[in-house]
Structure formats: structure tokens, C-alpha cells
């Protein structure tokens, strides 16, 4: 697997297979190379929201929920700062 497009494809595949943590790992690689990659940021936002829903319905871990809410806000800000 090579290139950000391939990593994004695999990240989407992991999310389709209900593997959000694996999805985030790949997205962080893409975003390290391209911090303003709209597709990666959008997929990260979707993935973080899924993880937050799992955290809300799962264990009562306020730290995890707060962390995910903060990462969602940071991702939304990054998306809003992009042109177009």
C-alpha cells in the first residue's frame, strides 16, 4: 500500500468493517503528511463521532467522552478553515 489515496481507501474499508480505531490510525498517517486533506479530515470527523456514540452507550468514561468531543471540535475547526 502506498500513497495517501491508498491509505484513505483502506481507512474507509476499516470503517465499513466497524474498526474505527484502525481507521483513525491510518488517517493520522495521512494527516501527518497532508494536514489539510479534506477527505481525511471528513473521515476522521465521521469516525470520531462513531467512537463518541460508542463511548456514550458503553462505559461511563467521562475522560474518553471529553477527549473525543475535543477531537471532534478540533477536526471541525480544521475543516472550516479550508477553502472551498
C-alpha positions in Angstrom: 0.0 0.0 0.0 1.4 3.4 -1.0 0.2 6.9 -1.1 -2.5 8.8 0.7 -5.2 7.7 -1.7 -4.5 4.1 -0.9 -4.4 4.8 2.9 -7.7 6.6 2.6 -9.3 3.7 0.8 -8.1 1.3 3.4 -9.3 3.6 6.2 -12.8 3.7 4.6 -12.6 -0.1 4.4 -11.8 -0.4 8.1 -14.7 1.9 9.0 -17.0 -0.1 6.9 -15.8 -3.2 8.8 -16.6 -1.3 12.1 -12.9 -0.9 13.0 -12.9 2.8 13.9 -9.6 2.7 15.9 -7.8 1.2 12.9 -9.4 3.9 10.7 -8.0 6.6 12.9 -4.5 5.1 12.8 -4.4 5.3 9.1 -6.0 8.8 9.0 -3.3 10.1 11.3 -0.7 8.9 8.9 -2.4 10.7 6.0 -2.9 13.9 8.1 0.7 13.9 9.2 1.7 14.2 5.6 -1.3 16.4 4.5 -2.8 18.2 7.4 -5.4 19.9 5.2 -6.6 16.8 3.4 -10.4 17.4 3.3 -11.2 13.8 2.7 -9.1 12.6 5.6 -10.5 15.3 7.9 -14.1 14.4 6.9 -13.5 10.7 7.5 -11.8 11.5 10.9 -14.8 13.5 11.9 -17.2 10.7 11.0 -15.0 8.2 12.8 -14.7 10.3 16.0 -18.5 10.7 16.1 -18.9 6.9 15.9 -16.4 6.5 18.7 -18.2 9.1 20.8 -21.6 7.3 20.3 -19.9 4.0 21.4 -18.5 5.8 24.4 -21.8 7.3 25.4 -23.6 3.9 25.1 -20.8 2.0 26.7 -18.8 2.5 29.8 -19.3 5.7 31.7 -15.8 7.1 31.0 -16.1 10.9 31.1 -12.4 11.4 30.1 -12.9 9.4 26.9 -16.0 11.3 26.0 -14.4 14.7 26.7 -11.4 13.7 24.7 -13.5 12.6 21.7 -15.6 15.8 21.9 -12.4 17.9 21.9 -11.0 16.0 18.9 -14.3 16.5 17.1 -14.2 20.2 17.7 -10.5 20.4 16.5 -11.5 18.5 13.4 -14.5 20.7 12.7 -12.3 23.8 13.0 -9.7 22.3 10.6 -12.4 21.6 8.1 -13.9 25.1 8.4 -10.5 26.6 7.9 -10.2 25.0 4.4 -11.0 26.9 1.2 -14.0 25.8 -0.9 
